[in-house]
Amino acid sequence: MKHLITGLLTLMILSAACTNESKLSEKESHHNRDLQLSSERMTPEALWSFGRLGNARVSPDGATVLYSVTYTHIAEDRAYTDLYTVPANGGSPTQITNTAENEGQPDWRPDGQKITFLSSESGTAQLWEMNPDGSQRTQISDIEDGITGYLYSPDLKHIAYSKPVKLDQTVNDLHPDLPKANARIETDLMYRHWDSWHDYTYSHLFIASYENGQLIKEGTDIMEGERFDAPLKPFGGMEQLAWSPDGQKLIYTCKKLTGKEYAFSTNSDLYMYDLEGKLTTNLTEGMAGYDKNPVFSPDGTRLLWESMARDGYEADKNRLFLMDMATGEKRDLTTPFDHNAGAPSWDRNGDFIWFTSNVKATYQIHLLSLRDGSINQVTEGQHNFNDVAHTGDALIATRVSMSAPADLFRIGIKDGSTTNITNTNEQLLNQLSLGKVEERWITTTDNQQMLTWVIYPPDFDPNKKYPTILYCQGGPQSGVSQFWSYRWNFQLMAANDYIIVAPNRRGLPGFGTEWNEQISGDYGGQNMEDYLSAIDALAREPFVDEDRLGAVGASYGGYSVYWLAGNHNKRFKTFISHCGIFNADMMYTTTEEMFFVDWDMDGPYWEHPNNQYAFSPHLFVDQWDTPMMVIHSEKDFRIPYTQGMGAFNAARIKDLPAKFLYFPEENHWILSAQNGILWQREFSGWLDQWLK
């Protein structure tokens, strides 16, 4: 999520054509690089003090990497983001911004002479430029109400930008004599999405002329009158756009559907807008699932993008598709590869494509040869690589693991060797004692082998018996890879002297399409057996106290916790469910993106009169016998908060010890620092109460 903070001073613009260097706020930014921790064990406060590296962009000449680091000021309950550069070959990073205004969406201008970014210091989010050393910070756009994203054309003649356009009428528009009326009138689905109600606007793309470091005027709306969003909501960004190398065509991602059709479909397409003819063409017409994230080959003759085959299936195999721009011929480059492929990046000659994929619960970089179609894994190790870019004789990527947040790494193309070129949190990590992360393979009830991560407490003593937590993953089809989380942080959980068991149960990517797809229509089936296989295997270890087991999870993991509460045969002593599905019938008709529940639940509950969604946790409440903590947020529109209320109320009606932690301003996630720390304190406090 991108948050742009309003600046403290207003920038004075003499005219749209002028380039005035801004007066920066006297207040500087904030960082935690010198923070001294009071304990070598991870705490919520320490976790929220880590710098969060992101937005890595390699300069056009491949010599320098631009990136951002965000630090949280816990007392102020806000984040400060600044920009840094570091030589791609390694060296000392340079901080190039140090202001109270957050710089968003940083990138290089195509000629490499300027760094570009969004800032709200003039009062609205506008496009700015500055020199690579951070000097001559200059506002170059003055678009009414601001913009939400931007992309320069390679020839530096145009800039595409996105902004909301109001096309629908409010009740006050419809009834102008009732200016104080506060209501909504809805006639179709998708009136709210993720954490916000539809605000009667649509995200449109504009193209404006760019000369002498300024947007000449407000751009032309290339989607005029269309009630569609580009980029896609709720999380799409400018990675869903691509300029042709000659700057004459703009490719963008859009799902040109509305209402019920939009809610039930994942059919986004790639559209090409021709600047000269002012015509828009659907390049992926007839392709049924998601098509997004286009990337032109260096010579502009081919277009690469990510594609799913089936409409309505958001967890379908993510393929890499290639189109010949002259003939329109399309082909799947990843047919023999039985895993997802994402974040593709061309080599500079257009002969190879690098991409990342989750294979056996780690994200590694792979190389696809367009010469012979071969796909080979480039990296290995107990970590995740993301955001790969080519720099000549090496690759640049971010790397995370369960034991370290993101840093930038340089990867040798020939041997896959890795060298870290940033150490953003070295000072904090050196003060902490972290637990061992172990890979185990556990036999399931149907005699399959399941990779399970086991995270041990720091200073683990095999002669002691430890309370142990089963972690249930959400998604339901998002992998338990080597991720670093600021909520479900396994090192923080283990630091409180727990052993954490995190299985890659059925329905998770990284183990082939069959394993990933098994969960659809089988929510209460084999994947639940997989959970029990994992915790039972660890419970047999002499260092695990089988009388002090708990289960925790969020989203589908929260559903899993509710289901286990009625089907665990007294294995567990407590449960924690965050934003989980409690009543599957109500979930089907109250969530927003209908394609998710329609596919995974195999249609609506009224089409299943004989079983009435037999896997729904609320049907097993009569067997609940275990203390439970429920966490939910009011702005969670994916799984509405009444699901959590229903579960908590059911537990208390049965006189079970229960606690309801409710966040009125959070969504499916917990995003603010103080709420996040509160979450961690209550989470660990509940576990300690019942397992220690």
N, C-alpha and C positions, 0 to 999 in steps of 0.2 A: 504494500500500500504506500502511496506516495503522499506525503503531507507537506504542504508549502506554508511556511509561517510568515505572517504579515510583518513587514519591516517596521522599525521604529521611526524612521525618517522618510519623508516623501521626496522622491526624486523629481527635480524640476526639469521639464522637457521644453526647450526653446521652440522646437518644431520637429515634425516627424522625420525630417531629413538630417537633423543634427545628431552628432554623436557626442553626448556629454558624459564625461566620466563621473560616476556616482560619488556622493559623499557617504562613506560608510558609517554605520552606527558606531558610536564610541564604545559600546559594549562589545566585548570580545566573545568568542565562542567558549565552549567548555570541553574539557577532556578529563579522562581518568588515568592517564598514562603513569602518573606518579603516585597513585593510590597505594597506601600501605594497608594490607589486610590484617585483621586481628586474629585470624585463625588460618591454619593450613588446610582446613576442611572447607569445601565449597559451601557457600551460604546463598540465599536468595539475593542478598545485597551485592555479594561479589559477582554473581551471575549477571545481574543487571548493570554492572559496571564495565563489562567487556565492551571494547570497541567493535562495532559491526561493520566489516568491510563489505563494500558492494560497488555496483556500477563500473566494473572494470572495463576500460576501453583502451585498445592499443592505438597509438598514433599512426597516421597513414604511412609514415616511413618505417614503422616497425621498431623504432628506437626507444619509445617511452610508453609507459602505461599510466593512464589516468585512472584514479579510483576515488571513492568516497569512504569516509569512516564516520560512523554515527555513534556518539557517546550520549548516554542518558544521565541527566541531572536529576537524581532521585528526589531531592528536596523540592525542586521546581516541577517535578512530574512532567518533564518535557525532554525532547531529544535535540541535540545539536549536531548538524552534519557539516563537515568540511571536506575540501578536496585536496588530494595529494597526487604527486607524480613520482615515479621511480623508473630508473633505466631498465629496459627490458632484459638486459644482460646481468642485472643485479647492481646494487649500490645503495646509497643512502636515500631514503624517501625524502621528499620536500613537501611541506605543507604550504599550499598556495592560497588558501582562504582561511580567515580567522575572524569571522563576524557572527553576530547573533542571528543573522538571516541564514536560513538553510538553503543551500544550493541543490536543486533537484535536477534529475535527468542529465548529468554532465556528459559531454561527448567532445570529440574533436571536429572542428570544421573540416570539410573534405580536403582542403589544401594544407591542413596541419598547422596553419599560422595562428589559429585562435582556438581557445577552449570555449565551448558553448554550454549554457545551462539555463534553467528556469529559476527565477527569484521573485518573491513577492514584496521586495523592499520598497517598490514604488506604490504599493497599495493593492495591486492585483498581480497574479502570476504572469510575468512577461519573459521574453527571451533576451538573454544577455550574452555578451562575449567578453573575453579578456585574453591577454597574452598568456602563453604557457607558463610564465612565472607568476601569474596572478595579478599583474599590473594592468592598468588601463581598463578597469571594469566598466563596461559600457552597455546601457540598455539599447536594444535595437528594435524592439517592437512596442507598440502602444495600442494594443487591441482592446476594444471595449469589453469589460468584464474579465479580461485575461484569457489565457490559453491553458490547455492541459497537456500538450505534447507537441513535439516539432521534429522535422527531419529535413535537412538541407539536400538539395539536388546536387549530384556530383559536379555539375558544371558551375555551381554557385550562382545560378540565375534565378532560382526559385527556392522557397521554403514551404513545405507542407506543414500545417499545424491543425490541431484539433481543439474544438471548443463546443460547449453545449449550445443548442439552438432550441428555443421554445416554439413548439408546434401545436401543443394541446392546450385546451382551456381548463382553467380552474373553475370551481363553483362560483367564485367571485367574478370571473369573466362571464360566466353564463347568467349570473344574477347580479348585475352591477349595482342594483339598489340594496344589496345585502353585503356591504363591504366587510362586516365583522363576522359573517358566517364562517364557521370552521368545520368543514366536512369534506368528504371525497365521494365521488360518484364513479363507480367502476362498472364496466359492462363486459370485461374480458379478463383473461389471466395475464400474469406478469405485471401486476400493479405494484409489486415490490420485489426487490432482488438483493440477496445476500444480507445487507444491513440497512438498506434505505428504501423508502417508498419512492415510486416513480415521481419525478419532480416536474413532469410535463415538458421536459427537454430531451433532446437526443444529441449524442456526440457526433458531430459532423466534421468532415475534413475540408480544409480550405487550402488553396494554393495562392501564395503571394509572391510578387516580384521582389528580388533582393539585389540591391545595387549599393556599392560603396559602403558596405557595412550597415545598411538599414533596410527594413521592410518599407517599400515605397508607399504602400497603403494597405488597408485591410484586404484580405484575399478573397478569392472567388470560392463560394460554397459548391463543391463538386457533387454534393448530395442534396441539393436544394429541394425542399419539400418532402424528402424521404423520412419516414418515421422508423429509421433504423439507426443503429449505433456502430461507429467505427472509430477506434478499435472496439473489440467486443467487451461487453461488461460481464462480470465486475472487475476482472483483473488484467484485461488486455492493455498492452502498451504499444509504443512505436515499433517494437519488433514485429508487429503485424503489418508493417508497411515496407515497401522497397521501391526506390527510384531505379530506373534503368540507368546504366552507366552514361548514356548520352543525355540524361536529364529530360527526356521527352515523354516518358511514360511513368505513371505512378501506380504501383500495385498495392491494393489494400484488402484487408480481411473484413468481411461483413456477413452477418446472418440476416438476409433480407426477408424476414418473416415477422409477424406480429401476433400478439395475443396468445390464444391457445396453441396455434401452430408453433410459435416461438418457444413456448414452455415445454413442448413435447419433442423438440427437434434439436439435434446438434449439427445440423447441416449448414455450416458456414462455407462460404466460397471466396475465391480470390477474384477480385475485379481489377481490370486494367483501365485506367483513365488516360486518354491520349490528349496531351496539352494542345497540339495543333488542331485536331479535329473536334476537340471537346466531346468525345464520345467515350462511353463506358461499356466494356465488354466483360462478360462472365467467362473467366478462363477455365473454371472447373465445373461447369454445368454438367449435371448428371452424376457427379461424384457425391455420394450420399452423406458422408460423415463430416467431421471437422476437417477443413482445409485452411491452414493458417501459416504465419511466419515465413513469408517468401524471402528468398535470397537470390539475387542474380549472380550468374557466373561472372568472372572478371571481364570477359569480352562482351557480355550482354546477350549472348546467343542462346543461353539456357536459363531456365528458372527452376530453382529448387525450393521445396516447401515440405512441411509436415502434414500428413494426411491420415485420416481414419476412414475405414471402409463403410461402417454401418451407421446409419442414422439412429440417433437416440441412445447410443452406447458410448458414454463418455470415457470409459476405460478400455476401449478397443485398442488393438495394437497400433502404436504410433509409427507410421512408415515414413520413409523419405521418398518423395516423388520428384521426377525430373521431367521438364517439358522443353522440347525444341521450339524456340520462339518463332522460327520460320515456318515450320510444318504443323505445329500444334500437337505433335506426337508426345504422348505421356507414357512414362513407365515407372514401375515400382522398383527402386534400387535395393530394397531390403527384403525381397521375397524369401530368400533362404535363411534370413536372420530371424530367429524365433524369439525376439525380444523387442522392446520399444527402442526407438532411435530418436534422439532429440538434440536441440541446440546445434544444428549443422554449421560448419564453417568451411569455406572454400580455401584451397591453397591458391597461391597467386598466379599459377599457370592454368588453373581450371582442370587439372588432371585428377585431383584427389579431393576427398571430402572427409573432414574430421567430424565426429559426433560423439555424444556421450550416451551411455546406456547402463541401466541397472542389470547386472549379471551376477547372480548369487549374492545379492544384498550389498553390493558396493557399486557405485557409479564410476565407470572407467571410460577412458578415451579410446575410441576405435577409429580405424582408418579404412575408408572405402575407396577402392581404386576404380575409376571410370574406364580404365584401360581393359581390365579383365573381370570386373565385377566382384573381386574378392573383398572380404571384410576381415580385418585383423585387429585384435586388441593390442593397444599400444602401452597402456599403463596397467599396474596391478598394485595390490596392497590394501590394507584395512582402512580405507578412506573413500570419500566421494569427490570426484572431479566435476566441475561445472564451468560453463561459459568459456569454452575453448576458443582461442584465436591463434592465427598463424603469424609468425614474425620472421619468416625466412628459413633459418636453420633450426628453429625451435617453435614450441607452442607456449602460450601463456594461458593459465587456467586458475580458477580458484579451487581451493581444496579444503574440505572440512572432514571431521571425524567425530565420533562420540566423545573424544578426549580433547578436541581443539576446535575453536571457531574458525571462520574462514580466513585464509591468507592466500596471497598470490604465489604461484609456483611456475617455474620455467621447466618445460619438459623437452628433453632431447628427442628429435624426430627419429633418429636412427636406432637409439638403444632404449628409449623410454625412461632415461634417467631423470630424476627430479631434483630441483634446487629451489628452495624457498627464497623469494626476493622481497618479501615483507615479513615482519614479525610483529604484527600489530599489537598483540596481547602478551608478548614475551614477559614483560615485567610482572603481570598478574599471574600468568601460568607458572612462573618460577616460584611463586609463593604458595602454590597449592599442591597438595598431595592428592593425586587422582587414582581411581581404581582401575584394575586390569579389566580389559574387554576381551572376552574369549568367544571364539566361534565353536559351536557344538552342532553335531548332526544327531537328531533324535528320530527314532523310528515311530511312525504314526500308527493308528489303529488299522489302516489299510496297507501297512507294510511299505510306506514311502519314507524317504529320508528328508527331514525338514531341518533347515539351518536355523539355529536359535542362538541369539546373542545372550551371553551371560556377563553381567557387569558386577564386579566384586567391590566391596568397600575398600577404601584405602587402608593399608596396614592389615589386610585380610589375614586371619589366623585360621588355618584349616582344622584346628583342634577345638574351635568354638562352634556353637550353633547360632545361626543368624536367622532373624525373620526375613521372609522372602516375598517379593512382589511379582505377580504376573502382569506384564504390560500388554494390553490389548490395543492393537493398531486401528486407526480410523481409515477412512477412504470411501468404501471398504477396500479399495484396490490401490492404496499408496504404500510403497514398500517400507519395511523396517531395514533401511540401509544405514550407512554410517553418517547419519545426520547429526547436527548439533542444534538443539532446540532451546529456546528461552522459556519454554513452559515444561515440556516433557523432556527435561534434561536428565539423562541417566546418571551422569556423574554427581549431580546434586542429590538425586534420590539415594544413590549408593553412599554418599558422604554421611548420611544419617544412619549408617550401619545396617543397610539393607542389601540383600542380594537381589538383583533385578533380572528377570527372565523375560526376554523379548523374542518370541517366535515369529518366523516368517511363515505363518499359517497359510492354508489354502486361500486363494483369492488375492495373493500379493504378487507383484511383478518381479522379474529377475530369475524365474525358474521355468520359463516357457509359457506359451499361450494356454495350454491345457490347465496348468496349475493356476494361472491367473484368472481364468474364466470360470472355474469350478463353482465359485461362490454365488454366482448369479442364480436367483431362485432357490438358494439353499442356505439362507441366512442362519438357521438353527441347526445346520447339518454338520458336514465333515470339518469345517473350519473350527467349530466349537470342540469337536473331538481332538483336533490338533492342539488347541489351547490346553486341554486337559492332559494330553500326552506330554506336553512340554513341562507343565508344572509337576506332574507325577514323576517324571524322570529326575527332575532336580530334587524333589522331596525325598528321594531315596539316597541322596548324598548325605554323608555323616555331618557335614557342616551346615545343613539346612534344617531348621526346626519345623517339622511338618505340622506342628500344632500352632504355628504362627505364620500362616499364609494369607496374603491379601491379593486382590485383583483390582486393577485400575485401568481407565481408558477414556478416550474422548471420541465423540461423533459415532462412527460405527463401533469404535472401541467402547464408547459409553453404552451403546446397545448391547454389546457383548457382555459387559458387566451386569446389566439388568437381566439378560438371559441366563448368565451363570448363577445369578442370585437365586433363581428358581430351579436350577438343574445341577448344582455342584456337589450334592451328596455330602455336605458338611466338610468339604475340603478347606474352605476359606473362613477366616475369622472376621473379615471386613471387606467392604467394597467402596470404591469411589468412582462415580460416573460423571463425566463432564459432557454436557450438550449431547446426551445420548437419546436414541429412539426408544421410547417406552411403549407406545401404542402404535403399532404399524398401520392400523386402519386410519387413525387420525393423521399420521405422518403422510400418508398418500394424498390426502386432500388438503393439507395445510402447508406443505413445502412449496417452494417457488419454482425451481427448475424441475418440471414434472418428468423429464426424460430419465432422470436418475432413479426415482422410485418406480416408474413404469417398467423400466428394463430390469432392475434388480429384484423387484417383487413380482415380476411376470404378470403385470397388469393390475387393475384395480381390485379391491377386496370384494366388490359385488359380483365379480366374475369368478369368485372362488367360494361358492355357497357351502361347500362341504367342509372346508377346513378353516375358513375365516382367518387366513393368515396365521396358520398354526404355529409359526415361529415367533409371534409377537410376545415380548416379555410380559406384557400385562396379563396374559393368560396363565402365567405361572406364579402370580403373587401369592396364591394360597400356600405355596411351598417356601416363601421367603422366611428366613429364620436368622438373619445375620445383620449386624449393624451396617448402615449405609450412609455415605455422604453423597449428596447430589449438588452439582454445580451447573448453573445455566445463566444465560444472559438474555436481556430483553430484546436486544437488536439482532439476535440470531434468528434470521428468517429461513435459513436452510432447515434447521430443526427447531421449531418454535419453542419458546421457554415453557409453555404449558406442558410439554412432555416431561420436563424436569419436575414441575409442580405436581403432576400426576403421580410420578414415582415417589417423591418425598411424602406426599399425602398418604399414599398407599402404605408406605412403611410405618408412618405414625398411626394410621388407623389400626394397623396390626400390632401396635405397641412395641415396635422395634426401635431401638436407639437410632436416631437419624439426625442429619444436619443438612440444611439447605443454604448454600452460598449463592447469592443472586447478585448479578451485576447489571444495573439498569442502563449503563452506557456502553457496554461491550457487545461484541457480536459473537460469531462462532469461535473466535479467538479472544485472547486477552492481550490488549495492545499497549495499555498505559503502564508505566513503571510501578506506581504505587499499587494499582490493582494487581499487577503481576506478582509483586512481593507479598501482598495480602493472600493471593491465591496459594503461593508456595507455603506460607506459614500455616494456613488452615489445612492444606493438603497434608503436610508432614505432621501437624498436630493431631489430626484425626488418625493417621496410621500409628503414631506413637501411642495414642490412647488405647487402641485395641490390639496392637501387636507387640507392645513392650510392657 
